[in-house]
């Protein structure tokens, strides 16, 4: 009788094990070749930028930010660093693939922001000097990328991602030629005493229209008014001085575009 029970228990265990194996195979019938994705990222970066890049963090699949629209329902990112760069200098390379993971392609990368950011800052600084309604301003770029990606998905709204089609910029004049293909998520900070909230639409109309006229129409422009003491007391040597600002109003300037 005991031998019979042992046989029954053994049989049940074998069936359970087979079932678990079967479920595992059903859940992941097409295993992901992460090393192939890493190689794709490195090959793309080396080819586009003419530099040697190394893997900082191997390919990671990300689902939590993904919208429902294809082909961005699932995406992956690999973190890379230029050869000889500082340890903390890392950039994202985004990729996607088909359902069986047999075909992969590059969605975009964040390294391009390292190239175009000085030009973006130059443009914004000059535009504020010429078109802003007040002299005291500070801005931060919350997100930037190529407009073709932004028009297809909101996935990269508050990050930096330029598509493979976006050319490598080497001068401010080249940047101006490509500005219409650039998406921006930009916030301007001004002191309370220099901005009447009731007149925002009129005051910032000239600057807002200038920005929309030069960049992609999908850009987001924000305005934050902050307490004077907070604004003028901020340490200009700190790149994140805005974190110490005491905001009194946050306004989406896009709302006042018409």
Backbone as JSON, one array per atom type, in Angstrom:
{
  "sequence": "XXXXXXXXXXXXXXXXXXXXXXXXXXXXXXXXXXXXXXXXXXXXXXXXXXXXXXXXXXXXXXXXXXXXXXXXXXXXXXXXXXXXXXXXXXXXXXXXXXXXXXXXXXXXXXXXXXXXXXXXXXXXXXXXXXXXXXXXXXXXXXXXXXXXXXXXXXXXXXXXXXXXXXXXXXXXXXXXXXXXXXXXXXXXXXXXXXXXXXXXXXXXXXXXXXXXXXXXXXXXXXXXXXXXXXXXXXXXXXXXXXXXXXXXXXXXXXXXXX",
  "N": [[0.84, -1.2, 0.0], [1.94, 1.2, 0.84], [3.92, 1.44, -1.1], [2.34, 1.82, -3.33], [1.19, 4.34, -2.78], [3.5, 5.9, -2.83], [4.17, 5.64, -5.53], [1.98, 6.91, -6.69], [2.22, 9.5, -5.69], [4.7, 10.18, -6.8], [4.05, 10.11, -9.51], [2.19, 12.16, -9.66], [3.83, 14.34, -8.99], [5.58, 14.31, -11.18], [3.81, 14.93, -13.25], [3.01, 17.48, -12.46], [5.45, 18.84, -12.66], [5.93, 18.6, -15.41], [3.8, 20.08, -16.32], [4.42, 22.64, -15.34], [6.76, 23.16, -16.77], [5.7, 23.18, -19.32], [3.97, 25.4, -19.13], [5.85, 27.4, -18.73], [7.15, 27.38, -21.18], [5.06, 28.13, -22.8], [4.55, 30.7, -21.9], [6.81, 32.12, -22.64], [7.61, 31.74, -25.51], [9.39, 32.65, -27.37], [12.44, 33.29, -26.73], [14.39, 36.14, -25.7], [17.18, 37.49, -27.26], [19.41, 39.05, -25.67], [22.07, 39.82, -25.9], [22.36, 40.15, -28.63], [20.83, 42.41, -29.02], [22.31, 44.26, -27.57], [24.61, 44.29, -29.16], [23.52, 45.34, -31.47], [22.88, 47.92, -30.63], [25.44, 49.0, -30.08], [26.66, 48.78, -32.59], [25.05, 50.51, -34.06], [25.46, 53.02, -32.74], [28.27, 53.38, -33.0], [28.46, 53.5, -35.77], [26.83, 55.71, -36.48], [27.84, 57.96, -35.09], [30.55, 57.88, -35.39], [32.29, 57.2, -33.38], [33.74, 55.17, -30.75], [31.79, 53.14, -28.78], [30.9, 51.73, -25.61], [29.21, 49.13, -23.78], [27.34, 50.09, -21.01], [25.18, 49.43, -19.36], [23.56, 46.49, -19.89], [21.03, 45.42, -22.29], [17.73, 46.22, -21.39], [14.37, 45.31, -20.97], [11.44, 47.23, -21.25], [8.23, 47.94, -20.13], [6.41, 49.45, -18.78], [6.07, 52.16, -19.49], [5.0, 52.07, -21.95], [2.82, 52.92, -24.63], [-0.28, 52.0, -26.3], [-0.11, 52.09, -29.04], [1.29, 50.76, -32.04], [4.54, 51.0, -33.63], [5.41, 50.9, -31.0], [4.67, 49.4, -28.77], [6.1, 47.79, -27.09], [9.34, 48.32, -25.83], [12.93, 48.52, -25.71], [15.87, 49.31, -23.84], [19.3, 50.2, -23.95], [22.17, 51.06, -22.18], [24.86, 53.08, -22.99], [28.32, 54.11, -23.24], [30.67, 56.55, -24.38], [33.89, 55.58, -25.53], [36.45, 55.87, -23.16], [35.13, 57.8, -21.71], [33.85, 59.57, -18.78], [32.91, 57.79, -15.82], [30.23, 58.2, -15.09], [29.05, 59.09, -17.39], [26.63, 58.31, -19.37], [24.42, 57.02, -21.87], [21.16, 56.57, -23.3], [20.09, 54.05, -25.55], [17.49, 53.28, -27.57], [15.45, 50.55, -28.56], [13.37, 48.39, -30.6], [11.34, 45.53, -31.44], [10.05, 42.7, -33.41], [7.26, 40.42, -32.9], [8.37, 37.91, -32.46], [10.9, 38.47, -31.73], [12.91, 38.21, -33.53], [13.57, 40.09, -35.38], [15.03, 43.19, -35.0], [15.18, 46.72, -34.37], [16.53, 50.05, -34.26], [15.12, 52.58, -32.31], [15.81, 55.12, -31.39], [18.16, 57.45, -29.85], [19.76, 58.9, -26.95], [22.13, 60.25, -27.03], [22.42, 62.15, -29.0], [21.33, 64.42, -27.91], [23.34, 65.4, -26.37], [24.87, 66.61, -28.26], [23.21, 68.53, -29.54], [22.18, 70.09, -27.5], [23.68, 72.46, -26.63], [23.12, 74.16, -28.79], [20.35, 74.34, -28.71], [20.05, 75.64, -26.27], [21.35, 78.04, -26.83], [19.64, 79.09, -28.78], [17.21, 79.39, -27.33], [18.0, 81.14, -25.28], [18.69, 83.44, -26.78], [16.22, 83.96, -27.93], [14.64, 84.57, -25.72], [15.85, 86.89, -24.78], [15.2, 88.61, -26.84], [12.41, 88.43, -27.23], [10.98, 87.89, -24.86], [8.81, 89.07, -22.22], [10.0, 90.04, -19.93], [13.13, 90.75, -18.26], [14.43, 89.1, -16.44], [14.89, 85.83, -16.47], [14.87, 82.25, -16.35], [15.57, 79.03, -17.57], [14.71, 75.58, -18.1], [15.31, 72.51, -19.74], [13.04, 70.12, -20.05], [12.5, 67.93, -21.64], [13.51, 66.62, -24.83], [13.76, 65.94, -28.32], [13.56, 64.2, -31.5], [11.04, 65.25, -33.74], [9.61, 63.37, -35.24], [9.49, 61.04, -33.74], [8.08, 61.92, -31.5], [5.62, 62.53, -32.66], [4.55, 60.08, -33.18], [4.33, 58.68, -30.8], [3.77, 59.12, -27.28], [5.69, 58.27, -25.68], [8.31, 59.2, -25.22], [8.11, 61.71, -24.05], [9.05, 63.19, -21.76], [11.85, 62.92, -21.83], [14.97, 62.24, -23.52], [15.3, 61.68, -26.83], [16.34, 60.98, -30.01], [15.64, 60.19, -33.33], [16.94, 57.66, -35.67], [16.96, 58.91, -38.15], [17.48, 61.55, -37.69], [19.86, 63.98, -38.39], [23.43, 64.16, -37.68], [24.38, 66.94, -36.03], [26.56, 69.67, -36.64], [26.98, 72.36, -36.4], [25.69, 75.61, -35.45], [24.16, 76.8, -37.45], [23.39, 74.57, -38.95], [21.8, 73.36, -37.06], [19.68, 75.21, -36.91], [18.51, 74.78, -39.36], [17.38, 72.32, -38.92], [15.62, 72.71, -36.88], [12.8, 72.69, -37.0], [12.29, 70.05, -36.91], [12.61, 69.32, -34.34], [11.5, 68.43, -31.16], [10.42, 69.98, -28.16], [10.23, 70.12, -24.61], [9.8, 72.5, -22.53], [10.54, 74.68, -19.85], [10.02, 77.87, -18.49], [11.21, 80.06, -16.01], [10.19, 82.77, -14.05], [10.46, 85.74, -12.01], [8.01, 86.59, -9.53], [7.34, 89.34, -9.28], [7.68, 90.34, -11.8], [5.78, 89.4, -13.48], [2.5, 89.55, -14.34], [-0.11, 87.53, -13.68], [-2.64, 87.65, -14.82], [-2.2, 88.71, -17.26], [-0.81, 86.99, -18.86], [-1.31, 85.73, -21.36], [-1.19, 87.85, -23.22], [1.32, 89.01, -22.64], [3.28, 87.0, -23.16], [2.86, 86.27, -25.74], [4.32, 87.03, -28.08], [6.88, 85.8, -27.74], [6.08, 83.13, -27.49], [4.84, 82.58, -29.99], [7.02, 82.94, -31.64], [8.65, 80.81, -30.88], [7.02, 78.62, -31.6], [7.0, 79.07, -34.28], [9.52, 78.37, -35.09], [10.22, 75.87, -34.06], [9.04, 72.44, -33.86], [5.49, 72.09, -34.04], [4.38, 70.64, -32.03], [5.61, 71.18, -29.62], [5.97, 71.66, -26.05], [5.44, 74.34, -23.95], [6.15, 75.81, -20.95], [5.4, 77.95, -18.16], [6.61, 79.13, -15.15], [5.96, 81.01, -12.33], [7.81, 82.4, -9.69], [8.55, 83.01, -6.24], [10.0, 86.15, -5.5], [12.21, 86.34, -3.72], [13.08, 83.74, -3.71], [13.79, 83.39, -6.4], [15.77, 85.41, -6.99], [17.55, 84.81, -5.04], [18.67, 82.46, -5.67], [21.42, 80.26, -6.32], [23.55, 81.02, -8.83], [25.57, 79.43, -9.74], [24.82, 76.86, -9.58], [23.55, 74.23, -11.46], [21.04, 73.15, -11.02], [19.49, 75.05, -9.78], [16.87, 75.81, -9.96], [15.45, 74.0, -8.5], [15.26, 74.97, -6.01], [13.46, 76.97, -6.2], [10.5, 78.66, -5.21], [7.55, 78.01, -6.27], [4.79, 79.88, -7.48], [2.83, 79.94, -9.45], [1.96, 77.73, -12.09], [1.93, 77.47, -15.51], [0.68, 76.37, -18.58], [1.84, 77.38, -21.48], [1.02, 76.67, -23.96], [-1.7, 76.5, -23.88], [-2.53, 79.02, -24.34], [-2.14, 79.59, -26.94], [-3.76, 80.25, -29.13]],
  "CA": [[0.0, 0.0, 0.0], [2.83, 2.34, 0.89], [4.57, 1.54, -2.41], [1.36, 2.39, -4.25], [1.09, 5.78, -2.48], [4.72, 6.54, -3.33], [4.07, 5.7, -6.98], [0.97, 7.92, -7.04], [2.82, 10.81, -5.39], [5.73, 10.41, -7.81], [3.38, 10.38, -10.78], [1.62, 13.51, -9.56], [4.95, 15.29, -9.05], [6.06, 14.35, -12.56], [2.8, 15.65, -14.03], [3.1, 18.91, -12.09], [6.68, 19.37, -13.23], [5.72, 18.72, -16.85], [2.86, 21.18, -16.53], [5.15, 23.89, -15.12], [7.65, 23.35, -17.92], [4.85, 23.54, -20.45], [3.52, 26.77, -18.93], [6.98, 28.28, -18.95], [7.38, 27.47, -22.61], [3.95, 28.87, -23.4], [4.64, 32.1, -21.52], [7.93, 32.75, -23.32], [7.98, 30.82, -26.59], [10.48, 33.24, -28.16], [13.39, 33.94, -25.81], [15.03, 37.35, -26.21], [18.64, 37.45, -27.33], [19.81, 40.37, -25.2], [23.39, 40.14, -26.42], [22.17, 40.64, -29.99], [20.33, 43.79, -28.89], [23.47, 45.06, -27.17], [25.46, 44.45, -30.33], [22.82, 46.25, -32.39], [23.03, 49.28, -30.09], [26.82, 49.43, -30.27], [26.89, 48.93, -34.03], [24.35, 51.73, -34.48], [26.12, 54.2, -32.19], [29.58, 53.52, -33.63], [28.27, 53.89, -37.16], [26.23, 57.04, -36.64], [28.61, 59.06, -34.51], [31.96, 57.76, -35.71], [33.04, 57.01, -32.13], [33.63, 53.83, -30.18], [30.96, 53.11, -27.57], [30.9, 50.49, -24.84], [27.99, 48.87, -23.01], [27.37, 50.42, -19.58], [24.16, 48.56, -18.8], [23.01, 45.67, -20.97], [19.65, 45.67, -22.7], [16.64, 46.01, -20.43], [13.06, 45.49, -21.58], [10.62, 48.16, -20.48], [6.84, 47.85, -20.56], [5.53, 50.3, -17.98], [5.78, 53.45, -20.12], [4.61, 51.87, -23.34], [1.43, 53.14, -25.04], [-0.84, 50.88, -27.04], [0.13, 52.2, -30.48], [2.45, 50.1, -32.62], [5.33, 49.85, -33.2], [6.04, 51.22, -29.73], [3.95, 48.74, -27.68], [7.15, 47.32, -26.19], [10.62, 48.8, -26.3], [14.07, 48.12, -24.91], [16.93, 50.31, -23.83], [20.65, 49.81, -23.59], [22.95, 52.23, -21.79], [26.2, 53.02, -23.55], [29.24, 55.21, -22.92], [31.77, 56.69, -25.34], [35.15, 55.03, -25.04], [37.26, 56.84, -22.45], [34.3, 58.79, -21.03], [33.74, 59.44, -17.33], [32.09, 56.64, -15.42], [28.82, 58.56, -15.01], [28.56, 59.56, -18.69], [25.92, 57.19, -19.99], [23.34, 57.46, -22.76], [20.21, 55.53, -23.65], [19.81, 53.68, -26.93], [16.2, 52.61, -27.52], [15.19, 49.65, -29.68], [12.1, 47.69, -30.62], [11.45, 44.33, -32.27], [8.78, 42.09, -33.77], [6.69, 39.55, -31.87], [9.23, 36.75, -32.19], [12.21, 39.03, -31.35], [13.9, 37.85, -34.54], [13.94, 41.32, -36.1], [15.14, 44.33, -34.09], [15.58, 47.97, -35.0], [16.78, 51.16, -33.35], [14.1, 53.63, -32.27], [16.5, 56.39, -31.24], [19.16, 57.48, -28.79], [19.85, 60.15, -26.21], [23.44, 60.88, -27.2], [22.27, 63.32, -29.86], [21.05, 65.59, -27.06], [24.65, 65.9, -25.95], [25.38, 67.42, -29.38], [22.33, 69.65, -29.9], [21.76, 70.9, -26.34], [24.23, 73.82, -26.65], [22.43, 74.95, -29.8], [19.01, 74.62, -28.19], [20.2, 76.66, -25.23], [21.68, 79.31, -27.49], [18.43, 79.6, -29.42], [16.25, 79.81, -26.31], [18.53, 82.33, -24.62], [18.55, 84.58, -27.68], [14.79, 84.24, -28.12], [14.13, 85.22, -24.52], [16.37, 88.27, -24.75], [14.56, 89.42, -27.87], [10.95, 88.37, -27.27], [10.34, 87.7, -23.56], [8.3, 90.32, -21.66], [10.78, 90.49, -18.78], [14.56, 90.5, -18.43], [14.9, 88.05, -15.54], [14.33, 84.52, -16.8], [15.71, 81.07, -16.23], [14.81, 77.95, -18.2], [15.22, 74.22, -18.03], [14.78, 71.63, -20.78], [12.53, 68.9, -19.42], [12.58, 66.85, -22.62], [13.8, 67.05, -26.2], [13.98, 64.82, -29.22], [13.14, 64.45, -32.87], [9.58, 65.37, -33.8], [8.98, 62.2, -35.82], [9.19, 60.11, -32.64], [7.03, 62.53, -30.67], [4.35, 62.5, -33.38], [4.06, 58.7, -33.22], [4.12, 58.15, -29.46], [4.09, 60.01, -26.15], [6.62, 57.49, -24.86], [9.54, 59.91, -24.89], [7.76, 63.11, -23.82], [9.91, 63.84, -20.77], [13.18, 62.33, -21.87], [15.72, 62.7, -24.69], [15.39, 60.6, -27.81], [16.38, 61.42, -31.4], [15.53, 59.02, -34.2], [18.09, 57.43, -36.56], [16.9, 59.81, -39.3], [17.91, 62.9, -37.34], [21.28, 64.04, -38.75], [24.41, 64.6, -36.7], [24.55, 68.38, -36.2], [27.93, 70.09, -36.35], [27.06, 73.82, -36.28], [24.43, 76.27, -35.09], [23.38, 76.99, -38.69], [22.78, 73.28, -39.28], [20.73, 73.16, -36.1], [18.55, 76.06, -37.3], [17.86, 74.12, -40.49], [16.67, 71.14, -38.44], [14.83, 73.07, -35.69], [11.42, 72.27, -37.19], [12.23, 68.61, -36.64], [12.96, 69.13, -32.94], [10.46, 68.58, -30.15], [10.91, 70.49, -26.88], [9.39, 70.28, -23.42], [10.63, 73.57, -21.99], [9.92, 75.46, -18.78], [10.62, 79.17, -18.19], [10.95, 80.54, -14.66], [10.3, 84.22, -13.92], [10.08, 86.2, -10.66], [6.63, 87.04, -9.35], [7.17, 90.78, -9.45], [7.8, 90.72, -13.2], [4.76, 88.74, -14.3], [1.1, 89.63, -13.93], [-0.73, 86.3, -14.16], [-3.82, 87.97, -15.61], [-1.82, 89.18, -18.59], [0.13, 86.02, -19.43], [-1.59, 85.51, -22.79], [-0.69, 88.98, -23.99], [2.74, 89.25, -22.38], [4.16, 85.99, -23.72], [2.41, 85.9, -27.09], [5.39, 87.21, -29.07], [7.88, 84.75, -27.58], [5.44, 81.84, -27.76], [4.67, 82.41, -31.43], [8.36, 82.81, -32.22], [9.1, 79.44, -30.64], [6.22, 77.72, -32.44], [7.35, 79.32, -35.67], [10.84, 77.83, -35.38], [10.3, 74.47, -33.66], [7.88, 71.63, -34.17], [4.28, 72.61, -33.43], [3.98, 69.83, -30.87], [6.39, 71.49, -28.43], [5.28, 72.1, -24.85], [6.1, 75.49, -23.32], [5.6, 76.06, -19.62], [5.86, 79.14, -17.44], [6.43, 79.07, -13.7], [6.34, 82.21, -11.59], [8.35, 82.0, -8.39], [8.72, 84.11, -5.3], [11.19, 86.95, -5.82], [13.32, 85.98, -2.85], [13.56, 82.44, -4.17], [14.4, 83.55, -7.72], [17.0, 86.2, -6.96], [18.46, 84.25, -4.05], [19.21, 81.19, -6.15], [22.85, 80.25, -6.62], [23.72, 80.91, -10.27], [26.6, 78.44, -10.07], [24.22, 75.52, -9.48], [22.69, 73.96, -12.63], [19.69, 72.79, -10.59], [19.04, 76.08, -8.84], [15.42, 75.91, -10.01], [14.87, 73.1, -7.51], [15.04, 75.75, -4.8], [12.45, 77.98, -6.45], [9.19, 78.49, -4.59], [6.63, 78.31, -7.36], [3.48, 80.42, -7.13], [1.9, 79.56, -10.51], [2.46, 76.94, -13.21], [1.03, 77.75, -16.63], [1.02, 75.78, -19.86], [1.7, 78.45, -22.47], [0.34, 76.14, -25.13], [-3.12, 76.77, -23.71], [-2.82, 80.39, -24.77], [-1.54, 79.77, -28.25], [-4.7, 80.9, -30.07]],
  "C": [[0.88, 1.26, 0.0], [3.51, 2.55, -0.45], [3.62, 2.18, -3.43], [1.23, 3.89, -4.05], [2.31, 6.52, -3.02], [4.67, 6.7, -4.84], [3.1, 6.79, -7.42], [1.55, 9.32, -6.84], [3.87, 11.17, -6.43], [5.12, 10.8, -9.15], [2.81, 11.79, -10.8], [2.72, 14.56, -9.67], [5.47, 15.45, -10.47], [5.1, 15.15, -13.43], [2.85, 17.15, -13.75], [4.33, 19.55, -12.71], [6.55, 19.58, -14.73], [4.81, 19.9, -17.17], [3.56, 22.54, -16.37], [6.08, 24.2, -16.3], [6.87, 23.8, -19.13], [4.38, 24.98, -20.35], [4.64, 27.75, -19.18], [7.26, 28.46, -20.42], [6.3, 28.28, -23.29], [4.08, 30.35, -23.11], [5.76, 32.81, -22.28], [8.42, 31.85, -24.45], [9.14, 31.33, -27.43], [11.44, 33.97, -27.23], [14.11, 35.1, -26.48], [16.55, 37.19, -26.16], [19.15, 38.86, -26.97], [21.18, 40.77, -25.74], [23.3, 40.68, -27.84], [21.68, 42.09, -29.98], [21.46, 44.73, -28.46], [24.37, 45.33, -28.37], [24.84, 45.42, -31.34], [23.0, 47.7, -31.94], [24.42, 49.82, -30.34], [27.12, 49.68, -31.75], [26.25, 50.22, -34.54], [25.09, 52.98, -34.01], [27.49, 54.44, -32.84], [29.46, 54.03, -35.07], [27.76, 55.3, -37.32], [27.17, 58.15, -36.2], [30.12, 58.97, -34.77], [32.84, 57.69, -34.48], [32.91, 55.56, -31.7], [32.86, 53.91, -28.87], [31.07, 51.74, -26.91], [29.58, 50.36, -24.09], [28.22, 49.25, -21.55], [26.4, 49.54, -18.82], [23.53, 47.81, -19.95], [21.54, 45.91, -21.18], [18.64, 45.29, -21.62], [15.32, 46.22, -21.16], [12.21, 46.34, -20.66], [9.2, 48.14, -21.03], [5.98, 48.93, -19.9], [5.18, 51.63, -18.64], [5.1, 53.3, -21.47], [3.14, 52.15, -23.59], [0.95, 51.96, -25.86], [-0.48, 50.91, -28.52], [1.38, 51.42, -30.9], [3.22, 51.13, -33.43], [6.0, 50.06, -31.85], [5.32, 50.56, -28.55], [4.93, 48.18, -26.65], [8.46, 47.92, -26.72], [11.7, 48.37, -25.31], [15.06, 49.28, -24.87], [18.23, 49.69, -23.36], [21.39, 51.09, -23.22], [24.38, 52.06, -22.28], [27.02, 54.23, -23.12], [30.29, 55.32, -24.02], [33.06, 56.15, -24.72], [35.99, 56.12, -24.38], [36.47, 57.9, -21.7], [34.31, 58.57, -19.52], [32.75, 58.34, -16.99], [30.6, 56.95, -15.44], [28.26, 59.08, -16.33], [27.95, 58.38, -19.45], [24.74, 57.72, -20.79], [22.45, 56.27, -23.11], [20.18, 55.31, -25.16], [18.54, 52.83, -26.88], [16.01, 51.74, -28.76], [13.83, 48.99, -29.52], [12.29, 46.43, -31.45], [10.07, 43.79, -32.62], [8.37, 41.07, -32.7], [7.59, 38.38, -31.52], [10.65, 37.18, -31.8], [13.3, 38.71, -32.37], [14.39, 39.07, -35.32], [13.92, 42.49, -35.13], [15.57, 45.57, -34.86], [15.73, 49.05, -33.94], [15.66, 52.18, -33.46], [14.77, 55.0, -32.19], [17.51, 56.32, -30.11], [19.19, 58.85, -28.14], [21.17, 60.87, -26.38], [23.36, 62.13, -28.06], [22.0, 64.58, -29.04], [22.34, 66.22, -26.58], [25.24, 66.85, -27.01], [24.53, 68.67, -29.6], [21.97, 70.55, -28.72], [22.39, 72.3, -26.34], [23.53, 74.72, -27.66], [21.01, 75.29, -29.36], [19.08, 75.73, -27.16], [20.51, 78.03, -25.84], [20.42, 79.92, -28.1], [17.45, 80.15, -28.39], [16.72, 81.08, -25.61], [18.36, 83.57, -25.49], [17.09, 84.96, -27.87], [14.2, 84.95, -26.91], [14.61, 86.66, -24.42], [15.6, 89.17, -25.7], [13.04, 89.5, -27.72], [10.26, 88.2, -25.92], [9.89, 89.05, -22.99], [9.06, 90.82, -20.44], [12.23, 90.05, -18.94], [15.04, 89.32, -17.6], [14.19, 86.73, -15.84], [15.37, 83.44, -16.58], [14.92, 79.94, -16.87], [15.5, 76.62, -17.99], [14.54, 73.39, -19.11], [14.34, 70.34, -20.11], [12.65, 67.7, -20.36], [12.88, 67.4, -23.99], [14.05, 65.81, -27.04], [13.55, 65.18, -30.62], [11.62, 64.36, -32.95], [8.92, 64.12, -34.36], [8.64, 61.16, -34.76], [8.04, 60.65, -31.82], [5.66, 62.46, -31.33], [3.74, 61.11, -33.4], [3.71, 58.15, -31.83], [4.45, 59.2, -28.41], [5.12, 59.37, -25.23], [7.8, 58.3, -24.35], [9.29, 61.38, -24.59], [8.75, 63.8, -22.89], [11.26, 63.15, -20.67], [13.88, 62.85, -23.12], [15.89, 61.55, -25.66], [15.29, 61.17, -29.23], [16.44, 60.19, -32.29], [16.77, 58.84, -35.07], [18.12, 58.38, -37.75], [17.38, 61.22, -38.97], [19.42, 62.99, -37.58], [22.16, 64.5, -37.6], [24.74, 66.07, -36.98], [25.98, 68.78, -35.83], [28.08, 71.61, -36.25], [25.69, 74.38, -35.93], [23.55, 76.48, -36.32], [22.7, 75.69, -39.1], [21.62, 72.99, -38.33], [19.49, 73.97, -36.49], [17.79, 75.45, -38.48], [17.01, 72.94, -40.05], [15.7, 71.45, -37.29], [13.37, 72.63, -35.8], [11.21, 70.79, -36.9], [12.56, 68.29, -35.18], [11.73, 69.38, -32.06], [11.1, 69.05, -28.85], [9.83, 70.43, -25.82], [10.19, 71.23, -22.52], [9.87, 74.37, -20.94], [10.72, 76.73, -18.52], [10.24, 79.57, -16.77], [11.14, 82.06, -14.65], [9.9, 84.63, -12.51], [8.67, 86.77, -10.64], [6.43, 88.51, -9.71], [7.2, 91.22, -10.91], [6.76, 90.06, -14.09], [3.39, 88.86, -13.66], [0.36, 88.44, -14.53], [-1.92, 86.59, -15.08], [-3.46, 88.37, -17.04], [-0.85, 88.24, -19.29], [-0.07, 85.88, -20.93], [-1.0, 86.62, -23.64], [0.82, 89.14, -23.86], [3.65, 88.29, -23.13], [3.8, 85.57, -25.15], [3.54, 85.97, -28.11], [6.43, 86.1, -28.97], [7.31, 83.38, -27.95], [5.32, 81.59, -29.26], [6.01, 82.27, -32.14], [8.87, 81.39, -32.05], [8.33, 78.46, -31.51], [6.58, 77.89, -33.91], [8.68, 78.69, -36.06], [11.0, 76.36, -35.03], [9.04, 73.73, -34.09], [6.66, 72.11, -33.4], [3.83, 71.83, -32.21], [4.71, 70.18, -29.59], [5.49, 71.93, -27.27], [6.09, 73.21, -24.2], [5.4, 75.8, -22.02], [6.18, 77.34, -19.04], [5.59, 78.92, -15.96], [6.85, 80.4, -13.1], [6.75, 81.77, -10.19], [8.53, 83.23, -7.51], [10.04, 84.84, -5.58], [12.41, 86.53, -5.01], [13.94, 84.66, -3.28], [14.32, 82.59, -5.48], [15.76, 84.25, -7.63], [18.01, 85.68, -5.93], [19.08, 82.95, -4.49], [20.68, 81.33, -6.51], [23.05, 80.01, -8.12], [24.75, 79.86, -10.68], [26.04, 77.02, -10.06], [23.3, 75.28, -10.67], [21.26, 73.63, -12.24], [19.13, 73.8, -9.61], [17.51, 76.18, -8.83], [14.74, 75.01, -8.98], [14.59, 73.83, -6.2], [14.0, 76.85, -4.99], [11.15, 77.64, -5.72], [8.14, 78.95, -5.59], [5.29, 78.83, -6.83], [2.42, 80.07, -8.17], [2.63, 78.72, -11.56], [1.46, 77.04, -14.35], [1.56, 77.05, -17.88], [0.77, 76.83, -20.94], [1.01, 77.98, -23.75], [-1.16, 76.42, -25.08], [-3.5, 78.14, -24.26], [-2.34, 80.65, -26.2], [-2.48, 80.52, -29.19], [-4.88, 82.37, -29.7]]
}
